[in-house]
C-alpha cells in the first residue's frame, strides 16, 4: 500500500505540473494580459513561501515572502499582467542557474562533487574509477544546466514567445529525463560491476541521510 500511495502521489504531482505547463503556454500564446497569467506567474513564488512556512527554521521568512508577493502583485497588477512572459522566463532561467550553481560549487577545491555524494549514499565507499566517473557526471550536469539557461534566454529574446514557451514548458523536462537515461546507459557500460540505480534511489538515500543527521 505505501508503494501504491507513493506512485499515486508522483502521478498526481506530474499531472499538476503538466496542467500548469499547459496553462502557462496558453497564456504565452494568447499574448494578452489576463488574471490567469498573473496567478500563474506568482504561483511558484507563493508555493515557495508556503513551503518555507512548513519548515520551522524558515517560517518567518516564508510568511514574509508570501505576504510581500501578494502585496507587490496587488499594487503592480497591471504591470505584472503585461509582463507575465518575462516573469516566466526569469523563473525558468533562475531555476537552471540555481541548479548550475548548486552542482558547480561542489566542483570547487575542498568540496565533494554532488554526484559523488549521491553515489556514496547509494553504494557506500566508491572505487577511484567510480569517483572519477561521478565527478565527470557532475561536470556534465553543470554544462547541461548552463546550456538550458542559454537556449532559454536566446529563444526568449530572439524568437516568438510561443516558441520559447514550447521549449520552456514542454522540452526542458523531457531533455532532463533524456540526460538521466543517457547517464544511466553510460554508467552501465563504463561501470558494469556497480549495482544499477536511478534518481529515486538517490533521492531516497539523501532523505535517509538527512533523517539520520537530525
MARVEXMI-787087 format. One line per field, with one value per residue (C-alpha): residue number from 1; chain; x, y, z. Coordinates in nm, 4 decimals. Example, Ala and Ser with C-alpha at 12.3 -4.5 7.8 and 13.67 -1.06 7.14 Angstrom:
// residues 2
pos c(1,2)
unit c(A,A)
east c(1.2300,1.3670)
north c(-0.4500,-0.1060)
up c(0.7800,0.7140)
***
This chain:
// residues 214
pos c(1,2,3,4,5,6,7,8,9,10,11,12,13,14,15,16,17,18,19,20,21,22,23,24,25,26,27,28,29,30,31,32,33,34,35,36,37,38,39,40,41,42,43,44,45,46,47,48,49,50,51,52,53,54,55,56,57,58,59,60,61,62,63,64,65,66,67,68,69,70,71,72,73,74,75,76,77,78,79,80,81,82,83,84,85,86,87,88,89,90,91,92,93,94,95,96,97,98,99,100,101,102,103,104,105,106,107,108,109,110,111,112,113,114,115,116,117,118,119,120,121,122,123,124,125,126,127,128,129,130,131,132,133,134,135,136,137,138,139,140,141,142,143,144,145,146,147,148,149,150,151,152,153,154,155,156,157,158,159,160,161,162,163,164,165,166,167,168,169,170,171,172,173,174,175,176,177,178,179,180,181,182,183,184,185,186,187,188,189,190,191,192,193,194,195,196,197,198,199,200,201,202,203,204,205,206,207,208,209,210,211,212,213,214)
unit c(A,A,A,A,A,A,A,A,A,A,A,A,A,A,A,A,A,A,A,A,A,A,A,A,A,A,A,A,A,A,A,A,A,A,A,A,A,A,A,A,A,A,A,A,A,A,A,A,A,A,A,A,A,A,A,A,A,A,A,A,A,A,A,A,A,A,A,A,A,A,A,A,A,A,A,A,A,A,A,A,A,A,A,A,A,A,A,A,A,A,A,A,A,A,A,A,A,A,A,A,A,A,A,A,A,A,A,A,A,A,A,A,A,A,A,A,A,A,A,A,A,A,A,A,A,A,A,A,A,A,A,A,A,A,A,A,A,A,A,A,A,A,A,A,A,A,A,A,A,A,A,A,A,A,A,A,A,A,A,A,A,A,A,A,A,A,A,A,A,A,A,A,A,A,A,A,A,A,A,A,A,A,A,A,A,A,A,A,A,A,A,A,A,A,A,A,A,A,A,A,A,A,A,A,A,A,A,A,A,A,A,A,A,A)
east c(0.0000,0.2749,0.4265,0.0894,0.0406,0.3864,0.3220,-0.0185,0.1414,0.4067,0.1418,-0.0603,0.2383,0.3196,-0.0408,-0.0474,0.2850,0.1536,-0.1658,0.0394,0.2684,-0.0271,-0.1952,0.1278,0.1740,-0.1840,-0.1221,0.2002,0.0409,-0.2528,-0.0203,-0.2947,-0.2805,-0.5047,-0.5874,-0.4909,-0.1490,-0.0870,-0.1990,0.0272,0.3196,0.3113,0.2047,0.5605,0.6718,0.3699,0.4316,0.7920,0.6683,0.4229,0.6924,0.9168,0.6342,0.6037,0.9661,1.0153,1.3530,1.2186,0.8683,0.9138,1.0939,0.8236,0.5436,0.7323,0.7846,0.4212,0.2796,0.5298,0.4392,0.0681,0.1213,0.3530,0.1256,-0.1772,-0.0048,0.1534,-0.1196,-0.1381,0.2416,0.2611,-0.0234,0.1604,0.4900,0.3954,0.6109,0.9170,0.8345,0.8013,1.1408,1.3055,1.1650,1.2808,1.6344,1.6624,1.5883,1.8532,2.1108,2.0333,2.0861,2.4042,2.5437,2.4337,2.6228,2.9048,3.0080,3.0705,3.3391,3.5490,3.8661,3.7958,3.4399,3.2955,3.1183,2.7478,2.7177,2.9995,2.7975,2.4839,2.6748,2.8366,2.4967,2.3652,2.6633,2.8911,3.2638,3.3441,3.6323,3.8700,3.7205,3.3662,3.4717,3.6209,3.3069,3.0765,3.2996,3.2600,2.8831,2.8687,3.0531,2.8121,2.5123,2.6690,2.7129,2.3566,2.2016,2.4131,2.3035,1.9367,1.9637,2.1433,1.8938,1.6018,1.7497,1.8274,1.4792,1.3078,1.4836,1.5252,1.2209,0.8433,0.7200,0.5237,0.8450,1.0227,0.7169,0.7243,1.0888,1.0490,0.7253,0.7438,1.1077,1.3281,1.1822,1.1981,1.5559,1.6367,1.4839,1.6890,2.0010,1.9247,1.8657,2.1895,2.3859,2.2376,2.3348,2.6885,2.7233,2.6135,2.8757,3.1659,3.0858,2.9175,3.0035,2.8256,2.4672,2.2156,2.0411,1.8241,1.7263,1.4639,1.7305,1.9464,1.6557,1.5709,1.9349,1.9536,1.6360,1.7599,2.0923,1.9149,1.6914,1.9910,2.1681,1.8749)
north c(0.0000,0.2580,0.1887,0.2422,0.5668,0.6863,0.6084,0.7789,1.0833,1.1001,1.0735,1.3457,1.5783,1.5045,1.5733,1.9062,2.0013,1.9215,2.1208,2.4169,2.3978,2.3833,2.6823,2.8841,2.8020,2.9080,3.2410,3.2928,3.2057,3.4408,3.7356,3.9152,4.0372,3.8220,3.7374,3.3767,3.4903,3.6864,3.3961,3.1539,3.3965,3.4427,3.0880,2.9429,3.2232,3.1749,2.7993,2.8550,3.0821,2.8192,2.5507,2.7708,2.8251,2.4484,2.4319,2.5697,2.7255,2.9322,3.0134,3.3889,3.4248,3.2190,3.4335,3.7486,3.6190,3.5121,3.8439,4.0542,3.8702,3.9307,4.2988,4.3694,4.1795,4.3725,4.7097,4.6347,4.4150,4.5876,4.5794,4.2140,4.1280,4.2909,4.1157,3.7633,3.6202,3.7935,3.6641,3.3089,3.3426,3.4752,3.1819,2.9291,3.0658,3.1200,2.7521,2.6438,2.8824,2.7695,2.4085,2.5033,2.6812,2.4007,2.1440,2.3751,2.4881,2.1257,2.1093,2.3673,2.2615,2.1172,2.0125,1.6753,1.6749,1.6334,1.3245,1.1630,1.2335,1.0776,0.7734,0.7273,0.7458,0.4769,0.2422,0.3175,0.3908,0.4307,0.2926,0.5524,0.4772,0.5296,0.8553,0.9888,0.8919,1.0629,1.3717,1.3857,1.3368,1.6419,1.8434,1.7135,1.8327,2.1767,2.2030,2.0794,2.3398,2.6122,2.5071,2.5006,2.8514,2.9756,2.8281,2.9596,3.3092,3.3090,3.1875,3.4355,3.7388,3.6257,3.4092,3.4491,3.3983,3.0906,2.9203,2.9939,2.8699,2.5341,2.4887,2.6006,2.4196,2.1039,2.0350,2.1044,1.8255,1.5627,1.6703,1.6343,1.2862,1.2031,1.3217,1.0836,0.7979,0.8619,0.8830,0.5514,0.3830,0.5224,0.4133,0.0585,0.0458,0.2035,0.0623,-0.2740,-0.4058,-0.1211,-0.2098,-0.0222,0.2721,0.5629,0.9084,0.7825,0.5735,0.8839,1.0860,0.8084,0.7836,1.1599,1.1652,0.8795,1.0548,1.3796,1.1952,1.0342,1.3711,1.5182)
up c(0.0000,0.0785,-0.2645,-0.4345,-0.2431,-0.3448,-0.7111,-0.6960,-0.5362,-0.8088,-1.0805,-0.9081,-0.8951,-1.2599,-1.3632,-1.1782,-1.3345,-1.6817,-1.6252,-1.5028,-1.8079,-2.0492,-1.8841,-1.8906,-2.2585,-2.3355,-2.1614,-2.3562,-2.6890,-2.6302,-2.5784,-2.3864,-2.0241,-1.8073,-1.4489,-1.5177,-1.6361,-1.3167,-1.0974,-1.2835,-1.2720,-0.8948,-0.8066,-0.7887,-0.5559,-0.3313,-0.3307,-0.2215,0.0564,0.1800,0.1650,0.3783,0.6277,0.6639,0.7814,1.1310,1.0577,0.7673,0.8905,0.9339,0.6008,0.4299,0.5692,0.4673,0.1125,0.0796,0.2035,0.0087,-0.3112,-0.2562,-0.1752,-0.4691,-0.7074,-0.5870,-0.6200,-0.9578,-1.1056,-1.4493,-1.4835,-1.3851,-1.6244,-1.9171,-1.8472,-1.7417,-2.0200,-1.8795,-1.5308,-1.6646,-1.8343,-1.5173,-1.3195,-1.5784,-1.6087,-1.2330,-1.1706,-1.4213,-1.2742,-0.9182,-1.0238,-1.2105,-0.9040,-0.6700,-0.8755,-0.9777,-0.6297,-0.5315,-0.8008,-0.6184,-0.4424,-0.0990,-0.1874,-0.2805,-0.6197,-0.5585,-0.7805,-0.5817,-0.2657,-0.4104,-0.5364,-0.1952,-0.0237,-0.2579,-0.2830,0.0108,-0.0404,-0.4101,-0.6093,-0.7633,-1.1049,-0.9784,-0.8097,-1.1334,-1.3227,-1.0703,-1.0841,-1.4625,-1.4303,-1.2036,-1.4695,-1.7346,-1.5325,-1.4851,-1.8619,-1.9191,-1.6895,-1.8489,-2.1974,-2.0922,-1.9453,-2.2567,-2.5027,-2.2972,-2.2977,-2.6695,-2.7598,-2.5287,-2.6747,-3.0360,-3.1149,-3.0779,-2.7220,-2.8296,-2.9491,-2.6218,-2.4319,-2.6126,-2.5170,-2.1553,-2.0792,-2.2895,-2.3761,-2.0736,-1.8585,-2.1377,-2.2114,-1.8420,-1.8420,-2.1525,-1.9707,-1.6828,-1.9283,-2.1171,-1.7928,-1.6826,-2.0102,-1.9987,-1.6355,-1.7189,-1.9952,-1.8057,-1.4604,-1.5266,-1.1790,-0.9981,-0.8934,-1.1100,-0.9508,-1.0588,-0.9423,-0.6960,-0.5247,-0.4894,-0.3501,-0.1049,0.0067,0.0525,0.2610,0.4771,0.5317,0.6218,0.8689,1.0385,1.0566,1.2505)
***
